[in-house]
């Protein structure tokens, strides 16, 4: 195998991984968890459930 072929395969795999993470982050199932996480900096320490 040529080194450039390995680099191309690695680049393609990283791109697929990036697209997969983007799809996961924008999925509706993750929306509630992210909504809770975005409010965490504004919540008092007494209100945070542990």
N, C-alpha and C positions, 0 to 999 in steps of 0.2 A: 504494500500500500504506500501511496505517496503521502508525504507530509501535508501537502495542500489539501488532499482528500480528507484527511483526518481533521484538519482545521475547518473545512467546509461542513463536515458532519457535526462537529462540536458547535459551530455557529448555528446550524439548523436546529439542533437540540435545545440550545439556549433560547432561541426564538420561540420554539414550541412551548418551552417552559414558561417564558414570559407571557405568551398569549393565554396559557392555561391559568396562570395566576391572575391575570386581568379578568378572565371570565369568572373565576371563583370569587374575586373581590366584588364584582358587579352583580353577582347572582342574588336573587330575591331571598334566598334562605339565609344569607349572611347579613341582610339589611338590619334586622333587629339587634343583633350583637354589635354591629358597628354603630348603631344609633345610641346604644347604651355607652359604648366606649367614648364616643365623641362628647358626651355630657360629663364624663368623669372629672375633668379638670375644674368644673364649676361646682361640683358637689362637695359639701363639707365632709370632713373625715368621719364625723359621727354618723352620717347617713350611708356610708359605703358598707355594703354587706360583704362579710368575709367568709 
